[in-house]
Amino acid sequence: MDDRKGVLAAERLGLNVTGTLGVLDLAAGKKLINFGDAIAALELTTFRMPRTLLDDLLAKHRAARP
């Protein structure tokens, strides 16, 4: 969830909040998706993401490959 008001409301209710990259990170960690492929598809859209966070996640998933 990227909407700031929604995030604040969810946190007030004690809910865990994660964004798109967090969901993709979790899915890739469970081997449900290929993180690099998902990011490549996402980069074809208007989705914006912090480059440093993306670089860290890409490195994490490259290192996790068998």
N, C-alpha and C positions, 0 to 999 in steps of 0.2 A: 504494500500500500504506500503510495507516494504522496497522497494528499495530506498535508500537514495537520489539518483539523481532524481528519479521520484517524491519523496516527495518535494524536493526543487523546482523542476520545477512547481509542482502544487501550492505550496505556493506562488511562484512568480506571478502566474496567479490569486491569490486571492481565490483559491479553498480550501474548508475544506478538511482536510486529516485525515483519521482514519485507524487503522489497523484491523486485524482480530478480536482481542478481543473487540475492540470498536464496530464493526459491530454486534458481538454476544451479547454484552451488550445492544445495542439499540434494537435488535430483541427480546431479553428476556424482556426488559422493556415494549414492546408493546404486550407481551404475544404471540409472534409468535413461540417461541421455549422455551424449558426448558434449562436454562443456564448450569446447572450441567450436563445434558445429553450431551449437545454439547461439553463441555470441556472433558468429559470422552471419547468421540469419538476422539476428537482432540489429546488427550494424547496417543492414539494408533498409531499416526503418528510420523513423524520426526519434527513436528512443535515445536519450542522453544518459551518459553514465560517467562517473569520475574515472579518469584514465588511470590514476594510481591504483584505485581499488580493482579495476579491471585487470591491470598488469599483474597485481598480486594474485588474483584468482586464477588467471591463466597460468602463471608459474606454478601455483599449487596443483592444478590439475594436470599439467605436463609432468610434474614430478611424481604424481600418483599413478601414472600409466605403467602397466606391467612391462 
